[in-house]
């Protein structure tokens, strides 16, 4: 998951980064461009693999069906 920090004072945005690095960049920007202003703005979040959870669920379902099929063959 990546985050992008938007400056609340100007149109500055950090590049997409991990949360801690994005926050650090935002603080650096404020220290550099808006000294004395408490850091604000907003955080934009992007998920790298939005379908990953569903993929796992699908595999679990397939495994369950296979197990059921194997179990019913043994009777
Ligand atoms: Zn700014």
PDB file of the backbone (N, CA, C, O) and the ligand in Angstrom, with CONECT records:
HET     ZN  A 101       1
ATOM      1  N   UNK A   1       0.848  -1.188   0.000  1.00  0.00           N
ATOM      2  CA  UNK A   1       0.000   0.000   0.000  1.00  0.00           C
ATOM      3  C   UNK A   1       0.885   1.239   0.000  1.00  0.00           C
ATOM      4  O   UNK A   1       1.835   1.344   0.776  1.00  0.00           O
ATOM      5  N   UNK A   2       0.565   2.148  -0.860  1.00  0.00           N
ATOM      6  CA  UNK A   2       1.369   3.366  -0.943  1.00  0.00           C
ATOM      7  C   UNK A   2       0.526   4.572  -0.559  1.00  0.00           C
ATOM      8  O   UNK A   2      -0.696   4.571  -0.702  1.00  0.00           O
ATOM      9  N   UNK A   3       1.188   5.571  -0.083  1.00  0.00           N
ATOM     10  CA  UNK A   3       0.507   6.791   0.306  1.00  0.00           C
ATOM     11  C   UNK A   3       1.117   7.988  -0.387  1.00  0.00           C
ATOM     12  O   UNK A   3       2.307   8.003  -0.701  1.00  0.00           O
ATOM     13  N   UNK A   4       0.285   8.995  -0.622  1.00  0.00           N
ATOM     14  CA  UNK A   4       0.773  10.246  -1.174  1.00  0.00           C
ATOM     15  C   UNK A   4       0.229  11.359  -0.287  1.00  0.00           C
ATOM     16  O   UNK A   4      -0.965  11.416   0.007  1.00  0.00           O
ATOM     17  N   UNK A   5       1.120  12.230   0.125  1.00  0.00           N
ATOM     18  CA  UNK A   5       0.723  13.310   1.021  1.00  0.00           C
ATOM     19  C   UNK A   5       0.573  14.598   0.240  1.00  0.00           C
ATOM     20  O   UNK A   5       1.452  14.984  -0.530  1.00  0.00           O
ATOM     21  N   UNK A   6      -0.554  15.255   0.452  1.00  0.00           N
ATOM     22  CA  UNK A   6      -0.831  16.523  -0.210  1.00  0.00           C
ATOM     23  C   UNK A   6      -0.620  17.634   0.800  1.00  0.00           C
ATOM     24  O   UNK A   6      -1.092  17.565   1.935  1.00  0.00           O
ATOM     25  N   UNK A   7       0.110  18.677   0.359  1.00  0.00           N
ATOM     26  CA  UNK A   7       0.318  19.830   1.221  1.00  0.00           C
ATOM     27  C   UNK A   7      -0.994  20.596   1.366  1.00  0.00           C
ATOM     28  O   UNK A   7      -1.747  20.741   0.403  1.00  0.00           O
ATOM     29  N   UNK A   8      -1.266  21.093   2.596  1.00  0.00           N
ATOM     30  CA  UNK A   8      -2.479  21.863   2.818  1.00  0.00           C
ATOM     31  C   UNK A   8      -2.301  23.334   2.473  1.00  0.00           C
ATOM     32  O   UNK A   8      -3.277  24.083   2.423  1.00  0.00           O
ATOM     33  N   UNK A   9      -1.064  23.751   2.235  1.00  0.00           N
ATOM     34  CA  UNK A   9      -0.783  25.173   2.027  1.00  0.00           C
ATOM     35  C   UNK A   9      -0.539  25.530   0.567  1.00  0.00           C
ATOM     36  O   UNK A   9      -0.801  26.660   0.154  1.00  0.00           O
ATOM     37  N   UNK A  10      -0.039  24.574  -0.223  1.00  0.00           N
ATOM     38  CA  UNK A  10       0.224  24.850  -1.625  1.00  0.00           C
ATOM     39  C   UNK A  10      -0.123  23.586  -2.406  1.00  0.00           C
ATOM     40  O   UNK A  10      -0.736  22.676  -1.848  1.00  0.00           O
ATOM     41  N   UNK A  11       0.250  23.506  -3.665  1.00  0.00           N
ATOM     42  CA  UNK A  11      -0.159  22.367  -4.487  1.00  0.00           C
ATOM     43  C   UNK A  11       0.859  21.233  -4.471  1.00  0.00           C
ATOM     44  O   UNK A  11       0.823  20.350  -5.328  1.00  0.00           O
ATOM     45  N   UNK A  12       1.763  21.256  -3.501  1.00  0.00           N
ATOM     46  CA  UNK A  12       2.790  20.220  -3.424  1.00  0.00           C
ATOM     47  C   UNK A  12       2.187  18.863  -3.061  1.00  0.00           C
ATOM     48  O   UNK A  12       1.318  18.765  -2.195  1.00  0.00           O
ATOM     49  N   UNK A  13       2.667  17.818  -3.741  1.00  0.00           N
ATOM     50  CA  UNK A  13       2.308  16.448  -3.397  1.00  0.00           C
ATOM     51  C   UNK A  13       3.589  15.633  -3.317  1.00  0.00           C
ATOM     52  O   UNK A  13       4.494  15.828  -4.128  1.00  0.00           O
ATOM     53  N   UNK A  14       3.681  14.730  -2.362  1.00  0.00           N
ATOM     54  CA  UNK A  14       4.841  13.844  -2.341  1.00  0.00           C
ATOM     55  C   UNK A  14       4.628  12.760  -3.390  1.00  0.00           C
ATOM     56  O   UNK A  14       3.494  12.485  -3.780  1.00  0.00           O
ATOM     57  N   UNK A  15       5.737  12.134  -3.855  1.00  0.00           N
ATOM     58  CA  UNK A  15       5.564  10.976  -4.736  1.00  0.00           C
ATOM     59  C   UNK A  15       4.930   9.823  -3.956  1.00  0.00           C
ATOM     60  O   UNK A  15       4.875   9.856  -2.727  1.00  0.00           O
ATOM     61  N   UNK A  16       4.448   8.794  -4.683  1.00  0.00           N
ATOM     62  CA  UNK A  16       3.902   7.614  -4.009  1.00  0.00           C
ATOM     63  C   UNK A  16       5.018   6.918  -3.253  1.00  0.00           C
ATOM     64  O   UNK A  16       6.020   6.513  -3.843  1.00  0.00           O
ATOM     65  N   UNK A  17       4.847   6.780  -1.959  1.00  0.00           N
ATOM     66  CA  UNK A  17       5.870   6.179  -1.125  1.00  0.00           C
ATOM     67  C   UNK A  17       5.209   5.366  -0.022  1.00  0.00           C
ATOM     68  O   UNK A  17       4.002   5.457   0.204  1.00  0.00           O
ATOM     69  N   UNK A  18       6.020   4.577   0.651  1.00  0.00           N
ATOM     70  CA  UNK A  18       5.552   3.912   1.865  1.00  0.00           C
ATOM     71  C   UNK A  18       5.164   4.994   2.868  1.00  0.00           C
ATOM     72  O   UNK A  18       5.635   6.130   2.806  1.00  0.00           O
ATOM     73  N   UNK A  19       4.298   4.606   3.785  1.00  0.00           N
ATOM     74  CA  UNK A  19       3.693   5.599   4.686  1.00  0.00           C
ATOM     75  C   UNK A  19       4.711   6.450   5.425  1.00  0.00           C
ATOM     76  O   UNK A  19       4.588   7.674   5.464  1.00  0.00           O
ATOM     77  N   UNK A  20       5.725   5.804   6.016  1.00  0.00           N
ATOM     78  CA  UNK A  20       6.675   6.551   6.838  1.00  0.00           C
ATOM     79  C   UNK A  20       7.506   7.508   6.006  1.00  0.00           C
ATOM     80  O   UNK A  20       7.804   8.619   6.444  1.00  0.00           O
ATOM     81  N   UNK A  21       7.889   7.077   4.789  1.00  0.00           N
ATOM     82  CA  UNK A  21       8.711   7.969   3.980  1.00  0.00           C
ATOM     83  C   UNK A  21       7.894   9.133   3.445  1.00  0.00           C
ATOM     84  O   UNK A  21       8.389  10.257   3.365  1.00  0.00           O
ATOM     85  N   UNK A  22       6.638   8.867   3.076  1.00  0.00           N
ATOM     86  CA  UNK A  22       5.770   9.946   2.604  1.00  0.00           C
ATOM     87  C   UNK A  22       5.578  10.998   3.679  1.00  0.00           C
ATOM     88  O   UNK A  22       5.604  12.198   3.406  1.00  0.00           O
ATOM     89  N   UNK A  23       5.384  10.535   4.901  1.00  0.00           N
ATOM     90  CA  UNK A  23       5.193  11.447   6.025  1.00  0.00           C
ATOM     91  C   UNK A  23       6.455  12.284   6.250  1.00  0.00           C
ATOM     92  O   UNK A  23       6.385  13.486   6.509  1.00  0.00           O
ATOM     93  N   UNK A  24       7.601  11.623   6.145  1.00  0.00           N
ATOM     94  CA  UNK A  24       8.871  12.333   6.327  1.00  0.00           C
ATOM     95  C   UNK A  24       9.028  13.434   5.273  1.00  0.00           C
ATOM     96  O   UNK A  24       9.451  14.550   5.576  1.00  0.00           O
ATOM     97  N   UNK A  25       8.673  13.090   4.019  1.00  0.00           N
ATOM     98  CA  UNK A  25       8.777  14.077   2.939  1.00  0.00           C
ATOM     99  C   UNK A  25       7.842  15.258   3.164  1.00  0.00           C
ATOM    100  O   UNK A  25       8.186  16.411   2.903  1.00  0.00           O
ATOM    101  N   UNK A  26       6.648  14.935   3.657  1.00  0.00           N
ATOM    102  CA  UNK A  26       5.677  15.986   3.928  1.00  0.00           C
ATOM    103  C   UNK A  26       6.214  16.935   5.004  1.00  0.00           C
ATOM    104  O   UNK A  26       6.105  18.155   4.884  1.00  0.00           O
ATOM    105  N   UNK A  27       6.794  16.354   6.054  1.00  0.00           N
ATOM    106  CA  UNK A  27       7.338  17.170   7.145  1.00  0.00           C
ATOM    107  C   UNK A  27       8.516  18.007   6.654  1.00  0.00           C
ATOM    108  O   UNK A  27       8.667  19.164   7.045  1.00  0.00           O
ATOM    109  N   UNK A  28       9.353  17.419   5.794  1.00  0.00           N
ATOM    110  CA  UNK A  28      10.486  18.143   5.226  1.00  0.00           C
ATOM    111  C   UNK A  28      10.005  19.319   4.390  1.00  0.00           C
ATOM    112  O   UNK A  28      10.564  20.415   4.442  1.00  0.00           O
ATOM    113  N   UNK A  29       8.943  19.061   3.609  1.00  0.00           N
ATOM    114  CA  UNK A  29       8.382  20.111   2.765  1.00  0.00           C
ATOM    115  C   UNK A  29       7.873  21.266   3.624  1.00  0.00           C
ATOM    116  O   UNK A  29       8.126  22.431   3.319  1.00  0.00           O
ATOM    117  N   UNK A  30       7.161  20.942   4.689  1.00  0.00           N
ATOM    118  CA  UNK A  30       6.637  21.982   5.580  1.00  0.00           C
ATOM    119  C   UNK A  30       7.773  22.762   6.232  1.00  0.00           C
ATOM    120  O   UNK A  30       7.712  23.987   6.338  1.00  0.00           O
ATOM    121  N   UNK A  31       8.818  22.041   6.672  1.00  0.00           N
ATOM    122  CA  UNK A  31       9.943  22.710   7.312  1.00  0.00           C
ATOM    123  C   UNK A  31      10.622  23.652   6.325  1.00  0.00           C
ATOM    124  O   UNK A  31      11.110  24.715   6.708  1.00  0.00           O
ATOM    125  N   UNK A  32      10.651  23.255   5.037  1.00  0.00           N
ATOM    126  CA  UNK A  32      11.341  24.022   4.015  1.00  0.00           C
ATOM    127  C   UNK A  32      10.499  25.189   3.498  1.00  0.00           C
ATOM    128  O   UNK A  32      10.987  26.314   3.390  1.00  0.00           O
ATOM    129  N   UNK A  33       9.223  24.912   3.177  1.00  0.00           N
ATOM    130  CA  UNK A  33       8.395  25.914   2.486  1.00  0.00           C
ATOM    131  C   UNK A  33       7.446  26.677   3.396  1.00  0.00           C
ATOM    132  O   UNK A  33       7.115  27.835   3.141  1.00  0.00           O
ATOM    133  N   UNK A  34       7.019  26.017   4.451  1.00  0.00           N
ATOM    134  CA  UNK A  34       6.049  26.688   5.321  1.00  0.00           C
ATOM    135  C   UNK A  34       6.512  26.612   6.773  1.00  0.00           C
ATOM    136  O   UNK A  34       5.839  26.012   7.610  1.00  0.00           O
ATOM    137  N   UNK A  35       7.651  27.214   7.070  1.00  0.00           N
ATOM    138  CA  UNK A  35       8.151  27.121   8.439  1.00  0.00           C
ATOM    139  C   UNK A  35       7.182  27.795   9.405  1.00  0.00           C
ATOM    140  O   UNK A  35       6.657  28.874   9.130  1.00  0.00           O
ATOM    141  N   UNK A  36       6.956  27.142  10.537  1.00  0.00           N
ATOM    142  CA  UNK A  36       6.059  27.698  11.536  1.00  0.00           C
ATOM    143  C   UNK A  36       4.618  27.276  11.354  1.00  0.00           C
ATOM    144  O   UNK A  36       3.776  27.550  12.209  1.00  0.00           O
ATOM    145  N   UNK A  37       4.314  26.592  10.214  1.00  0.00           N
ATOM    146  CA  UNK A  37       2.957  26.119   9.977  1.00  0.00           C
ATOM    147  C   UNK A  37       2.847  24.656  10.391  1.00  0.00           C
ATOM    148  O   UNK A  37       3.675  23.844   9.978  1.00  0.00           O
ATOM    149  N   UNK A  38       1.861  24.303  11.186  1.00  0.00           N
ATOM    150  CA  UNK A  38       1.714  22.883  11.521  1.00  0.00           C
ATOM    151  C   UNK A  38       1.343  22.084  10.287  1.00  0.00           C
ATOM    152  O   UNK A  38       0.472  22.508   9.527  1.00  0.00           O
ATOM    153  N   UNK A  39       1.984  20.927  10.059  1.00  0.00           N
ATOM    154  CA  UNK A  39       1.707  20.122   8.857  1.00  0.00           C
ATOM    155  C   UNK A  39       0.245  19.713   8.771  1.00  0.00           C
ATOM    156  O   UNK A  39      -0.345  19.261   9.752  1.00  0.00           O
ATOM    157  N   UNK A  40      -0.334  19.877   7.585  1.00  0.00           N
ATOM    158  CA  UNK A  40      -1.740  19.507   7.377  1.00  0.00           C
ATOM    159  C   UNK A  40      -1.902  18.870   6.020  1.00  0.00           C
ATOM    160  O   UNK A  40      -1.053  18.087   5.594  1.00  0.00           O
ATOM    161  N   UNK A  41      -2.981  19.194   5.334  1.00  0.00           N
ATOM    162  CA  UNK A  41      -3.220  18.611   4.032  1.00  0.00           C
ATOM    163  C   UNK A  41      -3.912  17.282   4.164  1.00  0.00           C
ATOM    164  O   UNK A  41      -4.511  16.985   5.198  1.00  0.00           O
ATOM    165  N   UNK A  42      -3.834  16.479   3.125  1.00  0.00           N
ATOM    166  CA  UNK A  42      -4.513  15.188   3.178  1.00  0.00           C
ATOM    167  C   UNK A  42      -3.647  14.066   2.645  1.00  0.00           C
ATOM    168  O   UNK A  42      -2.650  14.297   1.961  1.00  0.00           O
ATOM    169  N   UNK A  43      -4.041  12.853   2.968  1.00  0.00           N
ATOM    170  CA  UNK A  43      -3.299  11.660   2.568  1.00  0.00           C
ATOM    171  C   UNK A  43      -4.132  10.903   1.548  1.00  0.00           C
ATOM    172  O   UNK A  43      -5.315  10.645   1.767  1.00  0.00           O
ATOM    173  N   UNK A  44      -3.513  10.551   0.444  1.00  0.00           N
ATOM    174  CA  UNK A  44      -4.176   9.752  -0.577  1.00  0.00           C
ATOM    175  C   UNK A  44      -3.582   8.351  -0.494  1.00  0.00           C
ATOM    176  O   UNK A  44      -2.362   8.194  -0.434  1.00  0.00           O
ATOM    177  N   UNK A  45      -4.429   7.345  -0.490  1.00  0.00           N
ATOM    178  CA  UNK A  45      -3.954   5.965  -0.328  1.00  0.00           C
ATOM    179  C   UNK A  45      -4.263   5.158  -1.581  1.00  0.00           C
ATOM    180  O   UNK A  45      -5.328   5.300  -2.182  1.00  0.00           O
ATOM    181  N   UNK A  46      -3.337   4.328  -1.954  1.00  0.00           N
ATOM    182  CA  UNK A  46      -3.532   3.463  -3.124  1.00  0.00           C
ATOM    183  C   UNK A  46      -3.199   2.031  -2.725  1.00  0.00           C
ATOM    184  O   UNK A  46      -2.156   1.776  -2.124  1.00  0.00           O
ATOM    185  N   UNK A  47      -4.051   1.135  -3.047  1.00  0.00           N
ATOM    186  CA  UNK A  47      -3.790  -0.274  -2.777  1.00  0.00           C
ATOM    187  C   UNK A  47      -3.106  -0.887  -3.989  1.00  0.00           C
ATOM    188  O   UNK A  47      -3.531  -0.690  -5.127  1.00  0.00           O
ATOM    189  N   UNK A  48      -2.044  -1.629  -3.728  1.00  0.00           N
ATOM    190  CA  UNK A  48      -1.280  -2.208  -4.830  1.00  0.00           C
ATOM    191  C   UNK A  48      -1.999  -3.392  -5.466  1.00  0.00           C
ATOM    192  O   UNK A  48      -2.012  -3.545  -6.687  1.00  0.00           O
ATOM    193  N   UNK A  49      -2.589  -4.216  -4.628  1.00  0.00           N
ATOM    194  CA  UNK A  49      -3.246  -5.420  -5.145  1.00  0.00           C
ATOM    195  C   UNK A  49      -4.690  -5.467  -4.664  1.00  0.00           C
ATOM    196  O   UNK A  49      -4.993  -6.152  -3.688  1.00  0.00           O
ATOM    197  N   UNK A  50      -5.580  -4.749  -5.336  1.00  0.00           N
ATOM    198  CA  UNK A  50      -6.954  -4.668  -4.840  1.00  0.00           C
ATOM    199  C   UNK A  50      -7.694  -5.998  -4.891  1.00  0.00           C
ATOM    200  O   UNK A  50      -8.660  -6.178  -4.150  1.00  0.00           O
ATOM    201  N   UNK A  51      -7.277  -6.936  -5.740  1.00  0.00           N
ATOM    202  CA  UNK A  51      -8.024  -8.187  -5.895  1.00  0.00           C
ATOM    203  C   UNK A  51      -7.401  -9.357  -5.154  1.00  0.00           C
ATOM    204  O   UNK A  51      -7.880 -10.487  -5.249  1.00  0.00           O
ATOM    205  N   UNK A  52      -6.343  -9.085  -4.423  1.00  0.00           N
ATOM    206  CA  UNK A  52      -5.614 -10.174  -3.793  1.00  0.00           C
ATOM    207  C   UNK A  52      -6.497 -10.935  -2.783  1.00  0.00           C
ATOM    208  O   UNK A  52      -6.469 -12.164  -2.731  1.00  0.00           O
ATOM    209  N   UNK A  53      -7.264 -10.204  -2.001  1.00  0.00           N
ATOM    210  CA  UNK A  53      -8.128 -10.832  -1.006  1.00  0.00           C
ATOM    211  C   UNK A  53      -9.120 -11.778  -1.646  1.00  0.00           C
ATOM    212  O   UNK A  53      -9.367 -12.871  -1.135  1.00  0.00           O
ATOM    213  N   UNK A  54      -9.690 -11.361  -2.766  1.00  0.00           N
ATOM    214  CA  UNK A  54     -10.654 -12.205  -3.457  1.00  0.00           C
ATOM    215  C   UNK A  54      -9.972 -13.436  -4.041  1.00  0.00           C
ATOM    216  O   UNK A  54     -10.566 -14.514  -4.077  1.00  0.00           O
ATOM    217  N   UNK A  55      -8.726 -13.288  -4.500  1.00  0.00           N
ATOM    218  CA  UNK A  55      -7.981 -14.416  -5.038  1.00  0.00           C
ATOM    219  C   UNK A  55      -7.780 -15.493  -3.988  1.00  0.00           C
ATOM    220  O   UNK A  55      -7.927 -16.681  -4.278  1.00  0.00           O
ATOM    221  N   UNK A  56      -7.447 -15.089  -2.777  1.00  0.00           N
ATOM    222  CA  UNK A  56      -7.256 -16.030  -1.674  1.00  0.00           C
ATOM    223  C   UNK A  56      -8.569 -16.731  -1.348  1.00  0.00           C
ATOM    224  O   UNK A  56      -8.595 -17.936  -1.100  1.00  0.00           O
ATOM    225  N   UNK A  57      -9.646 -15.972  -1.350  1.00  0.00           N
ATOM    226  CA  UNK A  57     -10.958 -16.526  -1.054  1.00  0.00           C
ATOM    227  C   UNK A  57     -11.325 -17.572  -2.104  1.00  0.00           C
ATOM    228  O   UNK A  57     -11.873 -18.627  -1.784  1.00  0.00           O
ATOM    229  N   UNK A  58     -11.014 -17.261  -3.367  1.00  0.00           N
ATOM    230  CA  UNK A  58     -11.312 -18.174  -4.460  1.00  0.00           C
ATOM    231  C   UNK A  58     -10.523 -19.471  -4.297  1.00  0.00           C
ATOM    232  O   UNK A  58     -11.085 -20.556  -4.447  1.00  0.00           O
ATOM    233  N   UNK A  59      -9.229 -19.373  -3.993  1.00  0.00           N
ATOM    234  CA  UNK A  59      -8.399 -20.562  -3.786  1.00  0.00           C
ATOM    235  C   UNK A  59      -8.915 -21.399  -2.626  1.00  0.00           C
ATOM    236  O   UNK A  59      -8.927 -22.628  -2.698  1.00  0.00           O
ATOM    237  N   UNK A  60      -9.338 -20.736  -1.563  1.00  0.00           N
ATOM    238  CA  UNK A  60      -9.873 -21.450  -0.403  1.00  0.00           C
ATOM    239  C   UNK A  60     -11.136 -22.207  -0.804  1.00  0.00           C
ATOM    240  O   UNK A  60     -11.341 -23.342  -0.375  1.00  0.00           O
ATOM    241  N   UNK A  61     -11.974 -21.592  -1.616  1.00  0.00           N
ATOM    242  CA  UNK A  61     -13.206 -22.227  -2.065  1.00  0.00           C
ATOM    243  C   UNK A  61     -12.890 -23.452  -2.926  1.00  0.00           C
ATOM    244  O   UNK A  61     -13.522 -24.498  -2.784  1.00  0.00           O
ATOM    245  N   UNK A  62     -11.906 -23.314  -3.821  1.00  0.00           N
ATOM    246  CA  UNK A  62     -11.508 -24.428  -4.675  1.00  0.00           C
ATOM    247  C   UNK A  62     -10.987 -25.588  -3.833  1.00  0.00           C
ATOM    248  O   UNK A  62     -11.336 -26.744  -4.071  1.00  0.00           O
ATOM    249  N   UNK A  63     -10.151 -25.272  -2.850  1.00  0.00           N
ATOM    250  CA  UNK A  63      -9.600 -26.293  -1.964  1.00  0.00           C
ATOM    251  C   UNK A  63     -10.711 -27.017  -1.207  1.00  0.00           C
ATOM    252  O   UNK A  63     -10.664 -28.233  -1.025  1.00  0.00           O
ATOM    253  N   UNK A  64     -11.704 -26.255  -0.774  1.00  0.00           N
ATOM    254  CA  UNK A  64     -12.828 -26.824  -0.038  1.00  0.00           C
ATOM    255  C   UNK A  64     -13.612 -27.792  -0.928  1.00  0.00           C
ATOM    256  O   UNK A  64     -13.993 -28.879  -0.493  1.00  0.00           O
ATOM    257  N   UNK A  65     -13.847 -27.384  -2.181  1.00  0.00           N
ATOM    258  CA  UNK A  65     -14.574 -28.228  -3.128  1.00  0.00           C
ATOM    259  C   UNK A  65     -13.798 -29.517  -3.399  1.00  0.00           C
ATOM    260  O   UNK A  65     -14.380 -30.600  -3.449  1.00  0.00           O
ATOM    261  N   UNK A  66     -12.469 -29.388  -3.576  1.00  0.00           N
ATOM    262  CA  UNK A  66     -11.633 -30.562  -3.820  1.00  0.00           C
ATOM    263  C   UNK A  66     -11.670 -31.509  -2.626  1.00  0.00           C
ATOM    264  O   UNK A  66     -11.781 -32.722  -2.802  1.00  0.00           O
ATOM    265  N   UNK A  67     -11.580 -30.970  -1.423  1.00  0.00           N
ATOM    266  CA  UNK A  67     -11.621 -31.781  -0.211  1.00  0.00           C
ATOM    267  C   UNK A  67     -12.957 -32.520  -0.112  1.00  0.00           C
ATOM    268  O   UNK A  67     -13.000 -33.699   0.239  1.00  0.00           O
ATOM    269  N   UNK A  68     -14.036 -31.820  -0.422  1.00  0.00           N
ATOM    270  CA  UNK A  68     -15.359 -32.425  -0.382  1.00  0.00           C
ATOM    271  C   UNK A  68     -15.453 -33.557  -1.399  1.00  0.00           C
ATOM    272  O   UNK A  68     -16.006 -34.618  -1.110  1.00  0.00           O
ATOM    273  N   UNK A  69     -14.906 -33.322  -2.595  1.00  0.00           N
ATOM    274  CA  UNK A  69     -14.942 -34.330  -3.645  1.00  0.00           C
ATOM    275  C   UNK A  69     -14.142 -35.572  -3.219  1.00  0.00           C
ATOM    276  O   UNK A  69     -14.595 -36.700  -3.408  1.00  0.00           O
ATOM    277  N   UNK A  70     -12.949 -35.355  -2.646  1.00  0.00           N
ATOM    278  CA  UNK A  70     -12.113 -36.463  -2.183  1.00  0.00           C
ATOM    279  C   UNK A  70     -12.830 -37.240  -1.093  1.00  0.00           C
ATOM    280  O   UNK A  70     -12.829 -38.471  -1.090  1.00  0.00           O
ATOM    281  N   UNK A  71     -13.447 -36.507  -0.160  1.00  0.00           N
ATOM    282  CA  UNK A  71     -14.134 -37.139   0.964  1.00  0.00           C
ATOM    283  C   UNK A  71     -15.308 -37.990   0.469  1.00  0.00           C
ATOM    284  O   UNK A  71     -15.553 -39.082   0.981  1.00  0.00           O
ATOM    285  N   UNK A  72     -16.034 -37.472  -0.541  1.00  0.00           N
ATOM    286  CA  UNK A  72     -17.203 -38.203  -1.020  1.00  0.00           C
ATOM    287  C   UNK A  72     -16.794 -39.419  -1.849  1.00  0.00           C
ATOM    288  O   UNK A  72     -17.573 -40.366  -1.959  1.00  0.00           O
ATOM    289  N   UNK A  73     -15.600 -39.423  -2.431  1.00  0.00           N
ATOM    290  CA  UNK A  73     -15.115 -40.560  -3.204  1.00  0.00           C
ATOM    291  C   UNK A  73     -14.756 -41.731  -2.293  1.00  0.00           C
ATOM    292  O   UNK A  73     -14.767 -42.883  -2.725  1.00  0.00           O
ATOM    293  N   UNK A  74     -14.441 -41.439  -1.040  1.00  0.00           N
ATOM    294  CA  UNK A  74     -13.980 -42.488  -0.134  1.00  0.00           C
ATOM    295  C   UNK A  74     -15.118 -43.295   0.450  1.00  0.00           C
ATOM    296  O   UNK A  74     -14.880 -44.322   1.086  1.00  0.00           O
ATOM    297  N   UNK A  75     -16.367 -42.851   0.248  1.00  0.00           N
ATOM    298  CA  UNK A  75     -17.496 -43.580   0.819  1.00  0.00           C
ATOM    299  C   UNK A  75     -17.855 -44.807  -0.011  1.00  0.00           C
ATOM    300  O   UNK A  75     -18.787 -45.534   0.333  1.00  0.00           O
TER     301      UNK A  75
HETATM  302 ZN    ZN A 101       3.373  23.352   0.608  1.00  0.00          ZN
END
